[in-house]
Amino acid sequence: MKKNKYFFNPHNLEFEKVTVSLGSRLLRIFGFMSATMVAAALVLFLAYTYIDSPKEKQLKREIAQYKLQMKLMDQKVDNLAVLLDELSTRDDNIYRAIFEADPLPDEVRNAGFGGVNRYKELEGYDNTELLKALTQKMDKLSNQMYVQSKSYDELSKLASRKNDMLASIPAIQPVSNRDLNRMASGFGYRIHPVYKTRKLHTGMDFSAPTGTEIYATGNGKVVSAEYDRGYGYHVVIDHGFGYQTLYGHMSKMKVKKGQTVNRGEVIGLIGNTGTSTAPHLHYEVIKNNKKINPINFYFNDLSAEEYDRVREIANQANQSFD
């Protein structure tokens, strides 16, 4: 039973019944509910801020595990990069050296991958930098593996042509020189016999009587057989694999342009034509359009002792014949 409330009215000296209006009742109810809701919201805020729910605890454990796995994966990628660098080094310094192939340029091995916004989808996360760094490493590793794979494909083709390459690369002396007394002047700066100035001698001179036979030093195709003022009658053979050889100052050419020749085949006779001061052969080895020292290409017909003797003669700072 609802209890009535009374108050004493001092004006009429009587007790009067307390009456509460509907608006006051509603206002009290609204105030109570508001206070209750604020208190509940405060409790929920504190609970969600400082107290993890079972679901949140599970998610945090999973995130921590993912971070650990990403760090382990990052280490594995670094280890794979080291192994790939070792393969690249072997490729350039051993395998390509064996097959006389140029090393791959650094700009090819380390080629970038385009796109300014390539990693845009990784932005906006707590671990964005970790994700981007790992993704960049994996992309770079993938690109390097592709380049290395292509390099091995190229080496595989070179290996299949190894016999042709070994038969084509210059590997003997161009004149019969068993007693090693026909080496006249080597590769390097020498005094020019006509101009009497110090000039780069781009080949090796072999002195011998006019008419001495000259041999092709490797299989190939004659790309030039002509006369000019410098080399006189001379022959140029293209051996493939980036190699060419030149034979100058001949008295007679025994091959024609376009003709295929084999190592040891006679291609001409020693003479004294062109800018020459005595009968001799001027012999050059050209690799990728660059003239290099022929001393390194007599390995098929010289022993180690003979090679040392030829190198000693070739290094003498004497006067060239042309």
C-alpha positions in Angstrom: 0.0 0.0 0.0 1.3 3.3 -1.0 2.2 5.6 1.9 1.1 9.2 1.7 3.4 12.0 2.7 2.3 15.0 4.7 3.9 18.3 5.6 3.0 20.9 8.3 1.7 24.2 6.9 2.6 27.0 9.4 0.2 29.4 7.9 -3.0 27.4 8.8 -1.3 25.3 11.5 -2.5 22.1 9.8 -0.9 19.0 8.2 -1.4 18.8 4.5 -1.0 16.0 2.1 2.1 16.2 -0.2 1.1 16.0 -3.9 3.6 15.4 -6.6 2.8 16.4 -10.2 3.2 14.1 -13.2 5.9 16.3 -14.6 8.0 16.1 -11.4 7.6 12.3 -11.4 8.7 12.1 -15.0 11.7 14.4 -14.4 12.8 12.2 -11.4 12.5 9.1 -13.5 14.5 10.6 -16.4 17.2 11.8 -14.0 17.5 8.4 -12.4 17.7 6.7 -15.8 20.3 9.2 -17.1 22.5 8.7 -14.1 22.2 5.0 -14.5 23.1 5.2 -18.1 26.1 7.4 -17.4 27.3 5.1 -14.7 26.9 2.1 -17.0 28.7 3.9 -19.9 31.6 4.7 -17.5 31.8 1.1 -16.3 31.8 -0.2 -19.9 34.5 2.4 -20.9 36.8 1.4 -18.1 36.1 -2.3 -18.8 36.9 -2.1 -22.6 39.9 0.2 -22.0 41.7 -1.7 -19.2 40.2 -5.1 -19.2 40.6 -7.5 -22.1 37.8 -9.8 -23.1 38.6 -13.4 -23.8 38.2 -12.7 -27.5 40.6 -9.7 -27.3 43.1 -11.8 -25.4 43.0 -14.5 -28.1 43.4 -11.9 -30.9 46.4 -10.3 -29.1 48.0 -13.7 -28.8 47.5 -14.3 -32.5 48.9 -10.9 -33.4 52.0 -11.6 -31.2 52.4 -14.9 -33.0 52.1 -13.3 -36.4 54.8 -10.7 -35.5 57.1 -13.5 -34.4 56.5 -15.5 -37.6 57.1 -12.4 -39.7 60.5 -11.8 -38.0 61.4 -15.4 -38.6 60.4 -15.1 -42.2 62.4 -11.9 -42.5 65.5 -13.8 -41.3 64.8 -16.7 -43.7 64.6 -14.2 -46.6 67.9 -12.6 -45.5 69.5 -16.1 -45.5 68.1 -16.9 -48.9 69.5 -13.5 -50.2 73.0 -14.5 -48.9 72.8 -17.9 -50.7 71.6 -16.2 -53.9 74.5 -13.7 -53.7 76.9 -16.7 -53.4 75.3 -18.3 -56.5 75.6 -15.0 -58.3 79.3 -14.7 -57.4 80.0 -18.3 -58.6 78.0 -17.6 -61.7 80.1 -14.5 -62.6 83.5 -15.6 -61.4 83.5 -19.3 -62.2 80.8 -20.6 -64.5 80.9 -17.6 -66.9 84.7 -17.4 -66.7 84.8 -21.1 -67.9 82.6 -20.4 -70.9 84.2 -17.0 -71.7 81.0 -15.2 -71.0 80.9 -11.6 -69.6 79.5 -11.3 -66.0 76.0 -9.9 -65.7 76.1 -6.2 -64.9 75.0 -5.1 -61.4 72.1 -3.1 -62.9 70.7 -6.3 -64.4 71.1 -8.4 -61.3 69.7 -5.6 -59.0 67.1 -4.3 -61.3 64.3 -2.5 -59.5 60.6 -3.1 -59.7 58.4 -0.2 -60.7 55.4 1.5 -59.2 55.4 4.4 -56.8 52.2 3.0 -55.1 53.3 -0.6 -55.3 52.9 -1.0 -51.5 49.9 1.3 -51.1 47.6 -1.5 -49.9 50.0 -2.0 -46.9 49.6 1.5 -45.6 47.6 2.4 -42.5 48.4 -0.6 -40.3 50.3 -0.7 -37.0 52.9 -2.9 -38.6 53.0 -1.2 -42.0 56.8 -0.7 -42.0 57.5 -4.3 -41.1 55.1 -5.5 -43.8 56.5 -3.2 -46.4 60.2 -4.1 -45.6 59.4 -7.8 -45.8 57.4 -7.5 -49.0 60.2 -5.4 -50.6 62.8 -8.0 -49.7 60.7 -10.8 -51.1 60.1 -8.9 -54.3 63.8 -8.2 -54.7 64.7 -11.8 -54.0 62.1 -13.0 -56.6 63.5 -10.7 -59.2 67.1 -11.8 -58.5 66.1 -15.4 -58.7 64.5 -14.8 -62.1 67.6 -13.1 -63.4 69.8 -16.0 -62.0 67.5 -18.5 -63.6 67.9 -16.8 -67.0 71.6 -16.7 -66.5 71.7 -20.5 -65.9 69.6 -20.9 -69.1 72.3 -19.0 -71.0 75.1 -21.0 -69.4 73.2 -24.2 -70.3 73.3 -23.1 -74.0 76.9 -22.3 -73.7 77.7 -25.7 -72.2 75.9 -27.4 -75.1 78.2 -25.5 -77.4 81.4 -26.1 -75.3 83.0 -28.3 -78.0 82.4 -25.7 -80.7 83.7 -23.0 -78.3 86.9 -24.9 -77.4 87.6 -25.5 -81.1 86.9 -21.9 -82.0 88.7 -19.9 -79.4 92.3 -19.0 -80.5 94.6 -21.5 -78.7 97.8 -22.0 -80.7 100.6 -19.8 -82.1 100.0 -18.6 -85.6 103.4 -19.7 -86.9 105.5 -22.8 -86.2 107.6 -21.7 -83.3 108.9 -24.9 -81.6 112.2 -23.4 -80.6 110.5 -20.1 -79.5 113.0 -18.0 -81.4 110.4 -16.4 -83.7 108.9 -14.1 -81.0 110.0 -10.6 -82.0 107.8 -8.2 -80.1 105.0 -8.4 -77.6 101.8 -6.6 -76.8 102.2 -3.2 -75.1 103.9 0.1 -75.6 106.9 -0.2 -78.0 109.0 2.1 -80.2 107.5 2.3 -83.6 110.1 1.3 -86.3 109.0 4.0 -88.8 107.8 6.9 -86.6 110.3 6.3 -83.8 107.7 7.2 -81.2 106.4 5.2 -78.2 103.1 3.7 -79.4 100.8 0.9 -78.2 101.6 -2.3 -80.1 98.2 -4.0 -80.3 99.5 -7.5 -81.2 102.5 -9.8 -81.2 105.2 -10.0 -83.9 106.6 -13.3 -85.1 109.7 -13.0 -87.3 110.3 -15.6 -90.0 111.5 -15.8 -93.6 109.1 -14.6 -96.3 106.9 -17.5 -97.4 106.7 -19.1 -94.0 103.2 -20.6 -93.5 100.7 -18.9 -91.2 98.0 -20.9 -89.4 94.5 -20.1 -88.3 94.5 -20.3 -84.4 90.9 -21.4 -84.1 87.9 -22.5 -86.2 86.0 -19.6 -87.7 85.0 -17.7 -90.8 87.1 -15.3 -92.8 85.4 -11.9 -92.6 88.2 -9.9 -94.3 91.0 -10.8 -96.7 92.4 -7.5 -98.2 95.2 -5.0 -98.5 95.7 -1.7 -96.7 98.7 0.6 -96.0 99.0 -0.4 -92.4 98.6 -4.2 -92.2 99.4 -4.8 -95.9 97.9 -8.1 -97.0 96.0 -9.3 -94.0 93.2 -11.7 -92.9 90.6 -11.3 -90.2 88.9 -14.4 -88.9 85.7 -14.3 -86.8 85.7 -17.3 -84.4 82.3 -16.6 -82.7 81.9 -16.2 -79.0 83.1 -12.6 -79.3 86.5 -13.5 -80.7 88.3 -12.4 -83.8 92.0 -12.7 -84.9 94.0 -10.6 -87.3 97.0 -11.7 -89.3 99.0 -8.9 -91.0 101.8 -8.1 -93.4 101.3 -11.3 -95.5 103.2 -11.9 -98.7 100.2 -14.0 -99.9 96.7 -14.7 -98.7 95.4 -18.3 -99.2 91.8 -17.7 -98.1 89.0 -15.6 -99.3 86.3 -13.6 -97.5 83.4 -15.8 -96.4 85.5 -19.0 -96.3 85.3 -21.3 -93.3 88.6 -22.4 -91.8 89.7 -24.8 -89.1 92.4 -24.4 -86.5 95.8 -25.2 -87.9 94.8 -24.6 -91.5 97.2 -22.5 -93.6 95.6 -19.1 -94.4 98.6 -17.2 -95.8 102.4 -16.7 -96.0 104.6 -14.4 -94.0 105.7 -11.3 -95.8 106.7 -7.6 -95.4 103.8 -5.7 -96.9 102.2 -2.6 -95.5 103.9 -0.6 -92.7 106.6 -3.2 -91.9 110.4 -3.1 -91.6 111.1 -6.8 -91.9 109.4 -10.1 -92.9 107.1 -11.0 -90.0 103.6 -11.7 -88.9 101.7 -9.2 -86.9 99.1 -11.2 -84.9 96.1 -9.7 -82.9 93.4 -11.2 -80.8 90.2 -9.2 -80.5 87.5 -9.9 -77.8 84.2 -8.0 -78.1 85.8 -5.4 -80.4 88.7 -4.8 -77.9 92.3 -5.8 -78.8 93.8 -7.9 -76.0 97.2 -9.6 -75.3 97.6 -12.7 -77.5 100.1 -14.1 -74.9 97.1 -15.6 -73.1 96.0 -17.8 -76.0 98.8 -20.2 -76.7 97.7 -22.9 -74.1 97.2 -25.7 -76.7 100.8 -26.0 -77.9 103.0 -24.7 -75.0 104.2 -26.3 -71.8 104.3 -24.2 -68.6 108.1 -23.7 -69.0 107.7 -22.7 -72.7 104.8 -20.3 -71.8 107.0 -18.6 -69.2 109.8 -18.2 -71.8 107.4 -16.7 -74.4 106.0 -14.3 -71.8 109.6 -13.3 -70.9 110.4 -12.5 -74.6 107.1 -10.7 -75.2 107.6 -8.4 -72.2 110.9 -7.1 -73.4 110.7 -3.3 -74.1 112.1 -3.6 -77.6 111.2 -2.1 -81.0 108.3 -3.5 -82.9 108.4 -4.4 -86.6 105.3 -2.4 -87.5 
